[in-house]
Amino acid sequence: MKRLFLSILAALPVLASAQSKSSDNLVQYVHPIIGTQRMGHVYPGATVPFGMVQLSPETDTVGYELDGHYNPKVYSYCAGYQYDDKTIVGFSHTHFSGTGHSDLGDFLIMPTVGTLKLNPGTADKPGSGYRSAFLHANEVSEANYYKVKLDDYHILAEMTTTTRVGFHQYTFPKSDNAHIILDLMAGIYNYPDKNVWTYVRFINDSTLVGYRSTNGWARTRTLYFALKFSKPFISHGYKKYDKREVYGGFWGQFNRTPNFPEIAGRQIRAYFDFKTNEGEKIKLKMALSPVSMDNALANMEAECPGWDFDEVKADGQQQWEKELHKIVIDGSQADKENFYTSMYHAMINPTIYMDVNGEYEGLDKNMHKADGFTNYTTFSLWDTHRALHPLFNIIDPKRNADMVQSMLAHYDQSPEHMLPVWSNSANENWCMSGYHSVSVIADAVVKGNAPFDANKALDACVATADHRDYAGIGYYIDMGYIPDEKSGVSVSSTLEYAYDDWCIAQMAKKLGRQDVYDRFIKRSQNWKNVYDPKSGFMHPRLADGTFRKNFDPFTTNNMGFIEGNAWNYTLYVPHDPKGLIQAMGGNKRFVTYIDSLFSYNLPDKYFAETEDITKDGIIGNYVHGNEPSHHVAYLYDWTDKPWKTQEKIRLILKNQYKPAPDGLGGNDDTGQMSAWYIFSSMGFYPVAPGSDQYAIGSPAVSKAVINLDNGKTFTINVKNQGEKNVYVQKILLNGKQLNGYFISYSDIINGGEMTFVMSSKHK
């Protein structure tokens, strides 16, 4: 498998712009296929940075439901693609990157020849439907470019994108029976009633528009499209798979199947017929809009008016070059492939959610226009508040400020009057715990990246934190913790609320709001209310004040934590490591605790019922494949053993990231896993976003130059770099020796130079 992957990488073409393979060409190191096998849940298809379109293959159509219950197999298809599959069903236009739950998969396109088949078939009987076999040897996955040969039809499929347009290019064999299928039933995490309504209108013999409304993870979602073919179709038709209609009006007076000018229903597959010559290319462009069919057409005209596929591909790859050049590193080939693929994954989400004219649909289901900012969606905040948004505050502060303004617009439109928790496509999904948008907002305000009304933002944070009827907040406010009887994730939610409250306090301090600061800095100490000195762990606590007796700190299921066990979550006090060390018995016991976390071999039985945690993402009992422990290795910096941070960081980098299809130890979670890698490989990490402080680790690159938005550079030089030289002997910041193992945001953003002197022996 590894040899096959390396042969695929070797076959990747040079950029269309004919750039030489030099340090100036960073796209050559991006391999979107990394993480598509097993747990990474990323997709290999085409997208531009933060693009609204993610045009990528689906390798199966596993349903969310099986015999009236959740189908566990659907979890493997959060991104629609699994590397080990042998067939491709088609190419759809929207995907989440690296999530542990899913939706989307809109407007699936599949080219075929021969007898028309309008069902996808099954993986074990691919010939029963329109899917096709493929080989990875005939597959190319680059930034903003995907290519694959569909073996059953001898069709070469190529994909590229603009921000709002998916561009397909299909090279056909000679055929009098060539077809392009538009499957409007297909979707990710699909089930029979997910489609609420679908509409298609034909403008002429090469252009159609339409929309689809769905009830999925985003419960009330409508997406509009415009589709243009480079060649007129000879004929078109469709098949409806709706349940028997109770009432259908008087449409039965028409013969609506062949060449009818409009289609409406819940479950529809359409097709378009062509005659093709050998090697003939049929191109098609699918533009998306959250607002209207007319806006979808306008998006296409603005971004992709012509039919030059190579030009669109090259333009998108140049956008990626610009983003990737925000950090330029020296290192091995593997280092660069890991680093720049991580940069790529980190800059897919959040996604732009507005048309070229600035219009978008809001949470209130009204149409809005973004005034002075770009509107974004896909906020997986339980994950991305930890490192992704702090990374943007360094390398792309304007974009991060726009994301915060998008969150504030969300708050203004929210019927619940809350900031986003996990939002997508003008919907709040309420997924995971905490209210971590306040972390993102506080981090921007504290670091001076707040070109918005910061006091109004603070008011929104306070209102969200005081929303008593949401997820145990009322109990948390009244009792200082969430009782075990009231929530299955009582401990982790208490801990996460305490951190978020600290973030609010830091923002209030920055803005001179002393009353808010006093209240929330006190609330931020509520983590102490779920720490049990007798067990030595964060521990579920009952309403009567006692700790639960039936308790196993190794188990991830039904122990009061979300996607983690007590061993890992006990260390989730990122805002008060000194207080945590004191509570846990002091420096020596704390160091021993973290040592034990990494050295204990956690048997499979302890996470067998948790689909988000597998052996892939575990080192000992330390779970890196899930986010709550991402700061843990850096906590040694608050002890007298900071060299252990350096040791563990290099261990994690080597163990959990590699340039291979199975190269991610867990869900990339819309870029958080990748952002951890980017920070850690440069040698520092934001343990507590909302602070201006970064903890020092052990850099894995030889050099990194951060090209800052203000025109300055921050350069990281590493002397004596080597696989065994993981320990930091000395750090120089702008020529002066650094005392301690922390640097500040101002150290970075003002430009300068940091030099690490490395050794194989710790101090």
C-alpha angles and dihedrals in degrees: 000000000000092000090051091050092049090051089052091051091049090054095053109122125238117257115286088240087068093237112170118246095262136126087276090066106070097158087076088072095052113099111174089187087076108103097018092111122079114331107002094087094198125136128234098216135104129288139142121231109299089348125174090222123064105180109194143143124264115216096191143004102226111173126231091228130060119179091338095311139088112286108222091201090069089070091074089061102056088125095033094243134086118184095219094058119106102207139055120217097191146290122285131188108228130053141158115233117229100340129152093219128032157196135161123069090148128185104003117207125198127176118210142166130210126024111016113247119185101188125074096233121212134284092246092047104030093163090065090074146020097281120112138212118245140179128223087226086068095045128095122188119185137149104293094354134087128173132177138161114235098216099196092057102028088234123145109216121200129180136192134155151204121210093280105013133074113207118202127190118189122186107205134197119234107289142153088201107053118148140183113204123207106199108198092174096060121102144142116263084014129177132173097266098040093100109076097178140341129197132184128182124188115221096181141327093297106027134066137163134198149133143234128211118202139185106210135114083326096052100200109032131150124182124185127206144188119203126194129182123207089222128041114252118237093222141343138203145156146212126225119215096184123140112255108295117237089205128012103165118226099311089118089084087079131066091232103177108077117057095333113164097233141027129199133175145092104268114034138157118187131192139197124206127216142168113227138192123221109286094006115154121220112191129193135184124208115193121191133209134177090208116043149335090253090055090050089056090047091050090053093048092048098045107025112018096151139049103243102127095182092052092053091047092050093047092052092047090050088055087055091049089056092051095043092051090065084088120029116189139186118217145105123313090259091049091054094046092050093043100046094040086053089050088050093050091045092056100049095079146083091044130217111257110188139074126256088266091056096253122138140158115256133211088263088061091242123122115256136182121222107236113205097341141068113250117230137189137182098079108176090177101167084067108028101047088074102065113335098071092039087054090053090051087063105036102024110018096159092055092047090051088053089052090053090049088051088054091050090050087051089054092050091051097039114112087208091051092232136130117247120286099176110344135177136168098353091314134105112222096188090216123164128357137290128040096258098167083085088062091054093046093046092048090054094046096045090049093049095248097125115117089166138073098294094186091054088049090052090051089053090050092051093047090052093047090050096049095123099188095056121096099323097311091134092057090044092054095045101039104023091242140041112258117239091236092059101051139023089217097041097137100044091045091051090051094047093047089051091054092046090050089054089053090054089050092053091051091048090050091052090051096044094246097144096172091056091044093052094050097046099039086058091049090050089069092062089101086081090065093068097042112102112202090197096058093030091227142096098266138190109261126204126227090255090062098254123120119247113265098207099070135143114182092200097056120095095195128080095347099114098270135104116230095340145059133248093261091064099033094050086074093052099110098105093161097055113032092152092055091047092051090051093048092050093055105273140290100314096049092044093054090047089051094055091043089054091049090060098039102046114096106227109212117228093246091073094064102022092116096047111086093190093062124062136153088267091074101038132095106186101312094330109110110209094160088074125052110236091081099046092108096043101094089054093058091084085074088075090055135062090263105068089148088073089064088055092049095048096045092056089046091054094045091053096040102043105036129054136148097255137098089263091042098124120074093208144358109317086222099212092311106318096114088048094047089053089055093048094051096040096047088054091051108253140071140193101242093177114023107208088057124086090225130105125193119228121240131163119294116228097193126077093227139353129192116196109204102209126213090240091063095257128112133223111205126199114199121189120199121199092012113180143137092262096036095084098136125091113228097175140356123206119196111195089337097310123105113252115234109214132358105284137089130186136234090248090056088061104034094048089057128238142124135289120192124197119200108203134200141175089238127066124232 
